[in-house]
Amino acid sequence: MNYQHPNNMPKIVLTVGDESGVGPEIILKALCSNEIPQNIQFILVGSKKNLQKTYNHLKSLGLKNIANPNNLQIHDLEIHSTNNESKSSYGDSSFHYLTKAIEIVKQYPNSALVTGPICKKSWSLAGHYFSGQTELLAKYCGVKNVGMLFTAKSPITGWRFNTLLATTHIALSEVPNILNTKLIHSKLDLFKEFCCRYNPKPTLKVAGLNPHAGEEGILGNEECDWLSDALISWNKKNNDIKLSGPFSPDSCWNSSAKAWREKDAAKHDGILAMYHDQGLIPMKVIALNYSVNTTIGLPFIRTSPDHGTGFDIAGKGIAQCQSMIEAIKAAIEMNKI
């Protein structure tokens, strides 16, 4: 199917994610927001029948500002019968929505991908053994060095808050074994490239792995044994970057909280976290619904709302769509830089 627009309008390809979650709801809500630019062509990848069902249900609950699927461009995929509502069928559908969306995005240089939330367990039940969408994107794009970065633009100060994860969807017990100098250098390379989009000489900070960044070896040896030296050696090759750390993780994001709230606060461009929750907890607490997940290192822009499927509130009409709005806005902004 050819989606070429006569005006070569920028394209955002949207996957609905797991249809038993809040993905369809937040997309239909977000596309009605006055925060979304009008000069964008949206291509939804999912089941049109399911989107119509979601729309009708939300209307029956009294919701008004919802996009009508009949007015949207949808790449309609019916992977399973709508009567099959097992977790594995929803997982299989969301997996194929994403692979088809990747195929579409690759066709058009002036496009970006925004993904709805999926359930990793449902993917596994369907026989798709990826620990997340980030890992699938890396494999399908043939890219080894990708980064899971969370970004948010403060509605108070306009400052962009960035946190990159050195490790992503792995067990906490595996983190010390995965971390090494080569990995840290590769992530800092990606981080530098991303942050230089906004500031040619960015300031980057790095969180330590251990409490108090190891307290000089008393609470852990990684910082003393190799992490501090890894930062020094990378900074020597990239001396246009102001790099500091490793800092005690419990206070590393204090300056982020201040920069988010106060216009005259000192600003930094990003923080590298050692593992998933170390970076995600302060990100979500500080930025709330403005946080966006983006995969850096791909041949195209990819963003996603910074939350899960919300199975517990699916179908109730109460899911917030701000993070989806921010994901769309971030994709548009990054695609223009």
C-alpha positions as CSV (number, residue, x, y, z in Angstrom):
1,M,0.0,0.0,0.0
2,N,1.4,3.4,-1.0
3,Y,1.0,6.2,1.6
4,Q,2.9,8.9,-0.4
5,H,1.1,12.2,0.1
6,P,1.1,14.7,-2.8
7,N,2.6,17.4,-0.6
8,N,5.2,15.0,0.9
9,M,3.6,15.6,4.3
10,P,5.6,14.3,7.3
11,K,4.3,10.9,8.3
12,I,3.8,9.5,11.8
13,V,3.2,5.7,11.8
14,L,1.3,4.7,15.0
15,T,0.9,1.2,16.3
16,V,-2.0,0.6,18.6
17,G,0.0,-1.9,20.7
18,D,-1.9,-4.4,22.8
19,E,-5.6,-3.9,22.0
20,S,-6.7,-5.3,25.4
21,G,-4.9,-2.4,27.0
22,V,-5.3,1.4,26.8
23,G,-3.4,1.8,23.5
24,P,-6.4,2.3,21.2
25,E,-8.1,4.6,23.7
26,I,-5.1,6.9,24.2
27,I,-4.4,7.1,20.5
28,L,-8.0,8.1,19.7
29,K,-7.9,10.7,22.4
30,A,-4.4,12.0,21.5
31,L,-5.3,12.5,17.8
32,C,-8.1,14.9,18.9
33,S,-5.8,17.1,21.0
34,N,-5.2,20.7,19.9
35,E,-1.5,20.1,20.9
36,I,-1.0,17.9,17.8
37,P,0.0,19.8,14.6
38,Q,-2.4,19.6,11.7
39,N,0.2,19.3,8.9
40,I,1.1,15.7,9.8
41,Q,-0.1,12.5,8.0
42,F,-0.9,9.8,10.5
43,I,-0.9,6.1,9.5
44,L,-2.4,3.8,12.2
45,V,-1.4,0.1,12.2
46,G,-3.9,-2.2,13.8
47,S,-7.4,-3.6,13.5
48,K,-9.9,-1.0,12.2
49,K,-12.7,-3.1,13.6
50,N,-11.2,-2.9,17.1
51,L,-10.5,0.8,16.8
52,Q,-14.2,1.3,15.8
53,K,-15.3,-0.8,18.7
54,T,-13.2,1.3,21.1
55,Y,-14.5,4.5,19.6
56,N,-18.1,3.4,20.0
57,H,-17.5,2.3,23.5
58,L,-15.9,5.6,24.5
59,K,-18.7,7.5,23.0
60,S,-21.2,5.4,25.0
61,L,-19.4,6.5,28.1
62,G,-20.0,10.1,27.2
63,L,-16.5,11.0,26.0
64,K,-16.5,13.7,23.3
65,N,-13.0,14.5,22.1
66,I,-12.2,11.3,20.4
67,A,-11.0,10.8,16.8
68,N,-13.4,8.8,14.6
69,P,-11.6,5.8,13.0
70,N,-13.6,6.4,9.8
71,N,-11.7,9.7,9.4
72,L,-8.3,8.1,10.0
73,Q,-5.8,6.4,7.7
74,I,-5.5,2.9,9.0
75,H,-3.3,0.0,7.7
76,D,-5.9,-2.6,8.7
77,L,-4.5,-5.9,10.0
78,E,-6.8,-8.6,11.3
79,I,-4.3,-11.1,12.7
80,H,-6.9,-13.0,14.7
81,S,-10.6,-13.3,14.9
82,T,-12.1,-10.6,17.2
83,N,-13.7,-13.5,19.1
84,N,-10.3,-14.7,20.2
85,E,-9.5,-12.6,23.2
86,S,-6.6,-14.6,24.7
87,K,-3.5,-12.9,26.0
88,S,-1.5,-14.8,23.3
89,S,-3.7,-13.6,20.5
90,Y,-3.4,-10.0,21.6
91,G,0.3,-10.5,22.0
92,D,0.6,-11.9,18.5
93,S,-1.4,-9.1,17.0
94,S,0.6,-6.4,18.7
95,F,3.9,-8.1,17.6
96,H,2.7,-8.1,13.9
97,Y,1.5,-4.5,14.1
98,L,5.0,-3.4,15.1
99,T,6.8,-5.4,12.4
100,K,4.4,-4.0,9.7
101,A,4.9,-0.5,11.1
102,I,8.7,-0.9,10.8
103,E,8.2,-2.0,7.2
104,I,6.1,1.1,6.5
105,V,8.4,3.6,8.2
106,K,11.4,2.2,6.3
107,Q,9.7,3.1,3.0
108,Y,9.5,6.8,3.7
109,P,12.5,8.9,4.7
110,N,10.2,11.7,6.1
111,S,8.5,9.5,8.7
112,A,8.7,8.5,12.3
113,L,7.3,5.6,14.4
114,V,5.2,6.0,17.6
115,T,4.4,2.8,19.3
116,G,1.5,2.0,21.7
117,P,2.3,-0.1,24.8
118,I,2.6,-3.9,24.5
119,C,2.6,-6.7,27.1
120,K,5.9,-8.6,27.1
121,K,4.2,-11.7,28.7
122,S,1.7,-11.8,25.9
123,W,4.4,-11.7,23.3
124,S,6.1,-14.6,25.0
125,L,2.8,-16.6,25.1
126,A,2.5,-16.0,21.4
127,G,6.0,-17.3,20.8
128,H,7.8,-14.0,20.3
129,Y,10.7,-14.0,22.7
130,F,11.8,-10.4,22.9
131,S,12.2,-8.5,26.2
132,G,10.6,-5.4,24.7
133,Q,9.9,-3.4,21.6
134,T,13.4,-1.8,21.8
135,E,15.0,-5.2,21.3
136,L,12.8,-6.1,18.4
137,L,13.4,-2.7,16.7
138,A,17.2,-3.2,17.0
139,K,17.0,-6.7,15.5
140,Y,14.6,-5.8,12.6
141,C,16.7,-2.7,11.8
142,G,20.0,-4.7,12.0
143,V,21.5,-2.3,14.6
144,K,23.6,-3.5,17.5
145,N,24.1,-0.3,19.5
146,V,20.8,1.2,20.4
147,G,19.8,3.2,23.5
148,M,16.7,3.3,25.5
149,L,16.3,7.0,26.3
150,F,13.6,8.8,28.2
151,T,13.0,12.4,27.4
152,A,10.5,15.0,28.6
153,K,10.0,18.7,27.9
154,S,9.1,20.7,31.0
155,P,5.8,22.6,30.6
156,I,7.1,25.0,33.2
157,T,10.6,25.9,32.0
158,G,10.8,24.4,28.5
159,W,13.9,22.5,29.5
160,R,14.4,19.0,28.0
161,F,15.1,16.3,30.5
162,N,17.0,13.3,29.2
163,T,17.9,10.0,30.9
164,L,19.6,7.2,29.0
165,L,19.8,3.6,30.3
166,A,23.1,1.7,30.1
167,T,21.2,-1.6,30.5
168,T,17.5,-2.1,29.7
169,H,15.2,-5.1,30.2
170,I,17.4,-7.5,32.2
171,A,17.2,-8.8,35.7
172,L,18.9,-6.6,38.4
173,S,21.2,-9.5,39.3
174,E,22.6,-9.4,35.7
175,V,23.4,-5.7,35.6
176,P,26.9,-5.8,37.2
177,N,27.9,-8.6,34.8
178,I,26.7,-6.8,31.7
179,L,28.2,-3.4,32.5
180,N,31.7,-2.8,31.2
181,T,33.9,0.0,29.7
182,K,32.9,-0.8,26.1
183,L,29.2,-0.7,26.9
184,I,29.5,2.6,28.7
185,H,31.5,4.1,25.9
186,S,29.0,3.0,23.3
187,K,26.1,4.5,25.2
188,L,27.9,7.7,25.8
189,D,28.5,7.9,22.0
190,L,24.8,7.6,21.4
191,F,24.0,10.1,24.1
192,K,26.4,12.6,22.8
193,E,24.8,12.4,19.3
194,F,21.3,12.8,20.6
195,C,22.1,15.7,23.0
196,C,24.1,17.5,20.3
197,R,20.8,17.9,18.4
198,Y,19.8,20.5,21.0
199,N,23.2,21.7,22.3
200,P,26.5,21.5,20.4
201,K,28.4,21.2,23.7
202,P,26.2,19.2,26.1
203,T,26.7,18.6,29.8
204,L,26.3,15.0,30.7
205,K,26.2,13.3,34.1
206,V,26.7,9.6,35.0
207,A,25.1,7.8,38.0
208,G,27.1,5.2,39.9
209,L,26.0,1.6,40.1
210,N,26.3,1.3,43.9
211,P,24.8,3.3,46.8
212,H,26.9,6.4,47.3
213,A,28.7,5.5,44.1
214,G,30.5,2.8,46.0
215,E,31.8,5.0,48.8
216,E,35.4,4.5,47.6
217,G,35.1,0.7,47.5
218,I,33.3,0.3,50.8
219,L,29.8,-0.3,49.2
220,G,30.9,-1.8,45.9
221,N,34.0,-1.8,43.7
222,E,32.7,-1.1,40.2
223,E,33.2,2.6,40.4
224,C,36.8,2.3,41.6
225,D,37.7,-0.7,39.5
226,W,36.7,0.5,36.1
227,L,33.7,3.0,35.8
228,S,35.6,6.1,36.8
229,D,38.4,5.3,34.4
230,A,35.9,4.5,31.7
231,L,34.4,8.0,32.0
232,I,37.8,9.7,32.0
233,S,39.0,7.8,28.9
234,W,35.8,8.5,26.9
235,N,36.0,12.2,27.9
236,K,39.6,12.5,26.7
237,K,38.3,11.5,23.2
238,N,35.3,13.7,23.5
239,N,36.7,16.8,25.2
240,D,34.0,19.0,23.8
241,I,31.6,17.4,26.2
242,K,31.4,18.3,29.8
243,L,31.1,14.9,31.5
244,S,31.0,14.2,35.2
245,G,30.4,11.3,37.6
246,P,29.9,8.7,38.7
247,F,27.6,10.3,41.2
248,S,25.7,8.8,44.1
249,P,22.4,7.6,42.5
250,D,20.2,8.8,45.4
251,S,21.1,12.5,44.7
252,C,22.1,12.4,41.0
253,W,18.7,13.6,39.8
254,N,18.2,16.4,42.3
255,S,19.4,19.0,39.8
256,S,16.9,17.5,37.3
257,A,14.0,18.1,39.6
258,K,15.2,21.7,40.1
259,A,15.7,22.4,36.4
260,W,12.2,21.0,35.7
261,R,10.6,23.5,38.1
262,E,12.8,26.6,38.1
263,K,13.6,28.6,35.0
264,D,16.8,30.1,36.5
265,A,18.2,26.7,37.7
266,A,21.4,25.3,36.3
267,K,20.7,23.0,33.4
268,H,22.3,19.8,32.2
269,D,21.6,17.9,29.0
270,G,21.4,14.3,30.2
271,I,22.1,11.6,32.8
272,L,23.3,8.1,32.0
273,A,21.7,5.6,34.4
274,M,23.2,2.2,35.0
275,Y,20.0,0.2,35.0
276,H,16.3,0.4,34.2
277,D,14.7,1.4,37.5
278,Q,17.5,3.6,38.6
279,G,16.8,5.9,35.7
280,L,13.0,5.4,35.3
281,I,12.0,6.1,38.9
282,P,13.3,9.7,39.0
283,M,12.2,10.3,35.4
284,K,8.6,9.3,36.1
285,V,8.5,11.1,39.5
286,I,9.8,14.4,38.1
287,A,8.2,14.4,34.6
288,L,5.0,12.5,35.4
289,N,2.9,12.1,32.2
290,Y,5.3,14.2,30.1
291,S,7.9,11.5,29.9
292,V,8.5,9.8,26.5
293,N,10.5,6.6,25.7
294,T,12.6,6.9,22.6
295,T,15.0,4.4,20.9
296,I,18.2,6.1,19.8
297,G,20.5,4.6,17.3
298,L,17.9,3.4,14.8
299,P,17.7,4.6,11.2
300,F,14.5,6.4,12.0
301,I,12.9,8.2,14.9
302,R,10.9,6.0,17.3
303,T,9.0,7.2,20.4
304,S,6.5,5.7,22.8
305,P,4.4,6.8,25.8
306,D,6.3,6.1,29.0
307,H,3.8,3.7,30.5
308,G,2.4,0.2,30.1
309,T,-0.8,-1.3,28.9
310,G,-2.9,-0.3,31.8
311,F,-5.0,-3.5,31.8
312,D,-6.6,-2.5,35.1
313,I,-8.2,0.6,33.6
314,A,-8.7,-0.5,30.0
315,G,-12.2,0.2,28.7
316,K,-13.1,2.6,31.5
317,G,-12.4,5.7,29.5
318,I,-10.1,7.2,32.1
319,A,-6.7,6.6,30.6
320,Q,-4.6,9.8,30.4
321,C,-3.3,10.5,26.9
322,Q,-0.7,13.1,27.7
323,S,2.2,10.8,27.4
324,M,1.0,9.7,23.9
325,I,0.6,13.3,23.0
326,E,4.1,14.0,24.1
327,A,5.4,10.9,22.2
328,I,3.8,12.3,19.0
329,K,5.1,15.8,19.6
330,A,8.6,14.5,20.4
331,A,8.7,12.3,17.2
332,I,7.7,15.3,15.1
333,E,10.3,17.6,16.8
334,M,13.1,15.1,16.5
335,N,12.2,14.3,12.9
336,K,12.7,18.0,12.0
337,I,16.0,18.6,13.7
